[in-house]
Amino acid sequence: MSITNTTSVIEAIRTRRTIKSFKPDPISETDLNAWLEAASYAPNHRFNEPWEVLVIGPETRAKLNHKTNFGNAPILLAVLSKPGATPFERDENIMAVSCFIQNFLLAAHEAGAGAYWASLGSQPQNRAILNVQEGFDVVGVFGIGYPAEEPAARPRAPIASKMTHLS
Ligand SMILES: Cc1cc2nc3c(=O)[nH]c(=O)nc-3n(C[C@H](O)[C@H](O)[C@H](O)COP(=O)(O)O)c2cc1C
């Protein structure tokens, strides 16, 4: 479902979908940077801003050899999470980067764009292709573009089934 100028945050959250087929229309660098900049207002502990973004060019993309070429998305990014001094800090960094990513996905969605989140970047051979330094986590590889499909939302479990009230 597409969204309008008067979209609320809740409507944007509800209507964002993973997109697996893209139009060839380019995304402007200005738009991409604006979505990433907005994303960086994500919560992050100790204000360490643990996200790093790789903008993946055609040679690197070809080496990733994805089965659908990321739905032919015009842009491909990898989002990394910085190493932590402890396993706990590493987990916190990944949590903050996940917030960054969700912000990015919603900002792109608000502008009518969409994204394909692929987890293949964490595989050792793909880490090597992306030249990821030791200790960094690849939280996702993202094809980004204007959707050529409008997938329906898969229904979610009733939220009450995910809630426990403690005394
Ligand atoms: C951590 C993470 C990894 C994901 N990796 C993949 C992936 O490798 N391939 C894929 O098709 N979708 C991947 N997805 C997208 C999910 O399949 C998708 O979010 C889910 O089906 C719900 O659909 P929606 O995003 O349209 O609500 C990933 C999502 C997350 C959060």
The ligand as a Gaussian input file, in Angstrom:
#p B3LYP/6-31G(d) Opt

LIG

0 1
 C       17.317000      -9.361000      10.319000
 C       16.505000      -9.574000       9.060000
 C       17.025000     -10.317000       8.034000
 C       16.292000     -10.531000       6.876000
 N       16.845000     -11.264000       5.874000
 C       16.113000     -11.536000       4.778000
 C       16.672000     -12.316000       3.738000
 O       17.835000     -12.739000       3.777000
 N       15.908000     -12.583000       2.674000
 C       14.615000     -12.134000       2.585000
 O       13.946000     -12.445000       1.606000
 N       14.070000     -11.338000       3.532000
 C       14.792000     -11.040000       4.626000
 N       14.257000     -10.239000       5.596000
 C       12.929000      -9.619000       5.395000
 C       11.822000     -10.448000       6.013000
 O       11.659000     -11.629000       5.290000
 C       10.551000      -9.595000       6.012000
 O       10.739000      -8.457000       6.816000
 C        9.360000     -10.400000       6.523000
 O        8.955000     -11.366000       5.591000
 C        8.147000      -9.525000       6.841000
 O        7.751000      -8.839000       5.665000
 P        7.593000      -7.242000       5.668000
 O        8.978000      -6.667000       5.841000
 O        7.003000      -6.929000       4.325000
 O        6.683000      -6.880000       6.790000
 C       14.987000      -9.991000       6.753000
 C       14.461000      -9.218000       7.806000
 C       15.217000      -9.008000       8.940000
 C       14.641000      -8.163000      10.056000

